[in-house]
Amino acid sequence: MYDQLLYGIEAAINGLMTGVMYSLVALGFVLIFKASGIFNYAQGVMALFGALTLVGIQSGQVPFAGLINAIFGTNIQNFGWELPAIAAIILTIAMMILFAWMVERYLLKHLINQEPIILFMATIGLAYFMEGVGDLMWGSDIKKIDLPIPQGINNTIDSLTYDWFGYGFYIDNLDITASVLAIILVVTLTIFSQYSSTGRALRAVADDHQAALSVGISLRSIWVIVWSIAGFIALVAGVMWGAKSGVQFSLSLITLKALPVLMLGGFTSIPGAIIGGMIIGVGEKVFEFVVSSSWFGDAMGFTMNATENWFAYVLALVFLVFRPQGLFGEKIIERV
């Protein structure tokens, strides 16, 4: 029983770290929703696109090399040089800002005061467009991120827990790094949203586009700013997930795990994104551990496996029924 307890604690800690990784994606959703009232379906693809661009720029890959070779019969692949990590990151951030400007210039400015469902459908189209462009630019093969991100078991935690309990906990250094980055992002974004004039303008735009325009707020500038920040967050999430599992097109599916996080934490709460992610991460790991354990099977007469695939959505469904605004979301009351 003591061994089972230690295994359960280890599973909970790893779930906490995984939940923070989910939260990194959810942060981008929250930021754009708070600023524009748009549920950005393309956030997961933005994470994929940012990671692909970073790897491509750093490795000196020629953008659209496959398309150029097919049209002109050439065989070019690389420029023959590699950029330092810092330079590649700066150029990738500039690319995400350019992308934000293009989204506002060619998409959002034509959808001012449109119904939310129209804006949502526009982000679905944007997601598929970005996925196709990412494939054409950088190819569809699995890529490895070459950044000095610590990975593997944390020996300090392993040694301490072994001395204390006689069992060393496996905690990945990558998850610890992602947790630290997530905390920094949440604190920074919360201060920015609550105490800066731009942050207050973001909330005004989300409440009423027309009213924000009438008091002199530049809707187009606000949207460029918020999509740029969301692009940076997507880049951080893409790098963390890409370092964990490789940069591949299935990376865009992390959007699906961010949805339950948003439902729990609330679509308008930045701290709620982190707390919701922690609840989902710990819940799915502990639930999987409990229902697949031998003592649970002996007591119930059966065991379950692969519960991580559906636990988050069942929990989110419960919240939708009893508290649809989430733990920290704003309850919207409309008077007619």
N, C-alpha and C positions, 0 to 999 in steps of 0.2 A: 504493500500500500504506500509506503514511504517513497519507493522508486516511482510509482505512478504519479504521486504528488509532484515530484521534481520534474518529471516529464511534462506534466500539465503546466507548471510554471514556465518551463522553457518554451512550450508551445504558445503560451500567452504573450511572452516577451517578443517572440518572433512575429506573432500576429500584430502586436503593437507597431512594430517596425514596418510590416507590410501595409498596415492601415495608413501610416504616414505617406508611403509611396502612392497609395490611392488618392490621398488628400492633395498631393502635388498637382494631380490632374484636375481635381475638383476645384481648386483655387481659381483656375482660369475660367471655369464655368461661372463661379460666383461673381468674379470681378466684372465680366461682361454683362451678366444678368443685372447686377446692381446698377450699372452705368447706362444700360440701354433697354433693359427689359427683354433682351433676346436670349433665348436658350441656344447657345452656340454648339450645335451638333458637331461642328468641325474641330472642336478643341483637341480631341484625340489625334486627328490627322495632323493638326498643327504641331503636336509633340513629335510625331513621326517625321514630318517634313523638316523640323528644326534639327533633329538628330541626323537625318540623312545629309542635310546641308553641311552640318559641322564636319561629319566624316569626309564628305566629298571635298570640301575646301581644304581641310587639313592634309589629306592625302594627295592633293594636287590633281584630282580627277577632272577631266574635261566635261563640263556640263553638256548634256544632250549628245554625248559621244556616240551612243548607239544610233540616234536619229541621223546625225551627221554622216556616220559611216554608211548607213543604209542609202542615203541620198547620193552621196558623192563617191561611194566605193572606196573610201579611205579606211585606215585601220588605226585611228588615233584613240588613245585611252587616257593618258596622263600627260601633264605638262613637264614632268621630269623633276619636280621639286616637291618638298613637303614644308608646310608652314608650322611654326611653333604653336603650341596649344593656345596661348593667349591671343595671338593674332587671328587664329581661326575662330575663336569664340567671339572676338570683337566684330569680325566680318559677318559671322552668322547672326549676331544681334542686329547689325545694320540691315541684313537681309530680311529679318522678321519685322523691322520697322518699315522697310519698303513694302513688305507684304501688307501691313496694316494700312498704309496710305492707299494702296491699290484697292483694298477691300472697301474703304470709305469712298474712294473716288469713283469706282466703277460699279459698286453694289449698293452700299448703305444709303448714299445720298438720294437714290431714286426710291427709297422705301420709307422715307420719313412719314410718320403718322399712319403707317399701314397696320393692319391687324397682326397680332402676335403670330398667328399661324403662318402668315405670309413670310414674316421674318425667319421663322423656324425652317420653313421649306427652303428659303434662300441659303441657309447655312448647311442644309443637307446637300444641295447642289454644290456649294463651295467645298464641302468635304470630298466629294467624288472628284471634283476638278483638281484639288490639291494633290489627291492621291495619284491621279493620272500624270500630273506634271512632275511629281516627285519620282515616279517610275521612269519617265522620259529623261529627266535630268541626271539621275544618279544610278539608275538600274534597280533591279528587284532582288539582287543577291543579298544574302545576309552579311552585314558589315560589323566590324569590331571597332569600338570607340577607343582611341589611343590617348587617354587623358590620365594624369596622375591621381586617379581616384583610388583610395585604399579599398581592397577587396579581400575576401577570405575571413577566416575565423579571427575574432579579437582575442589575442592570447592573454591579455590582462584579465578580461572577464572570465575566460576559461580557467585560468589559474586560481583566481579568487573564489569562484564558485566551487571549484574542486576542493580547495582548502576548507571552505565552510561546510559544504554538504557531501563531499566525497563524490561529486558528479559535476563535470565541467559543462557549462552551458555553451551551446554553439550560437553565437551572435555574430552576424556578418558585419564587417567594417563598412561595407557599402550602405547597409541599412542605417547605421549610426550616422554616417555622413548625410544621407538623405533626410534624416530626422532633424539634424542641426540646421540644414538649409531650409527645411519647411518652417521651423520655428522662427528663423530670421525673416523669412518671407511674410509670415503671418503678422509678426510684430510690425514690420515696416509697412505693410499694406493697411493694417488697422489704423496706424498713426496717420498715414496718408489719407485714408478715407474719412476719418473723423475730424481731423484737425487742420487740414490744408484747404485752401480756397478751391483748388481743383477738385479735391475729393468731394466737397459739398456740391460743386457744380455737377459732378458725376451723378450724385443722388437726385439732384433736381431734374436732370435729363431723363433719368429712369422713371420718375413720377409722371412727367408730362412733357413731351417734346415741344409742343406749341407754347406752353407757359415758359419753358426754359428759354426758347428763342425770343419771347416777348420781353424778357428782362435782360437781354443782351448776351446770353451765353451762346458761344459758338458751338453749335451741335456737331459740326463736322470736325472741329479741332478736338473736342472731347472724345469723339469716337476714334480718332487716330491715336490719341493718347492711351485710351483704355485697351484698344486692340494691340497696341505696341507692348504694353505691360503684360497682357495676356499671352502674347507671343513669346516674351521673355520667360514667363512661367512655364509655358509649353516646352520651351527649349530645355529648361532645367529638368522638367519631368521626363522629357525624351532622353536626355543624357543619362539620368539615373536608371530608368528602365532599360535603356539600350545597353548600359554597362552591365546590367544584371542578366539580361537574356539575349543580347545581341540586337543590332538595329535591323529589324525586319518588318515587313508590312503588317504582320499581325499585331504590331505595337499599337496600331490605331484602335484596336479593340479594347484598350484599357478604358476607353470612354464608357463601356458598358459597366465596368466595376465602379466608375465614378458616380453613376446615377444613384445607386442606393446610398452612397455617402452624402449626396446632396439632399436626398429625401429625409435622411436622419438629421443632418446638421442644419438644413434650411438653405434655400437658394440665395438668400440675401445676407448670409452671415459668413464672414471670413474665418473667425475662430471656429464657427460651427463646422466648416469644411474639415478642419483638423480633428475635432472631437468626433465627428461622424465617421471619419476614416478610421480612427482608433477603435471605435465601437465595432465597426464592421470587421476590421482586421483581427482584433482579439476574439470577437464572437465566432467568426468562422473557423479559426484555428482551434479554439477550445472546444467548440461543438464537434468538430471533426475528430478531435482527440477523444472526447468522451464517448461518442456513439460508436467509434471503431475500437474501443478498448475491450479487453477480454472480460472484465468484471461487469461492464454494461451488457455485453452479449449474454453472459450467464444469467444476469438478473431478468432481462427482457426476453430472452430466447431467440434473439436475432441481433445482427449488427448492420450498420449502414456504412457505405463508403462514398467518396466523392461528394460529400455534402458541401464542400467549399463552392461548388459550381452553382448552388441554388440558395444557400443559407442567407446571403446578403439580400436577395430579392424577396424572400419570404419576410424577413425582418422589415424591409422597406414597405412591403404591402401592409403590414400591421400598422406602421406609422401613417401611411396614407389614409387608413380607415379612421384612426383615433386622433391623430395630430398631423393633418396634411401639410401644415406650414413647417414641420420639423421642430427640433428642439430649440433652435435659436432664430428661426425665420420670423419675419414680420407677418402677423395675421392681418390680411387685407379685408376691410369691411367696406362694401360698396352700398351707398344709399341711392335709392331710386325713387 
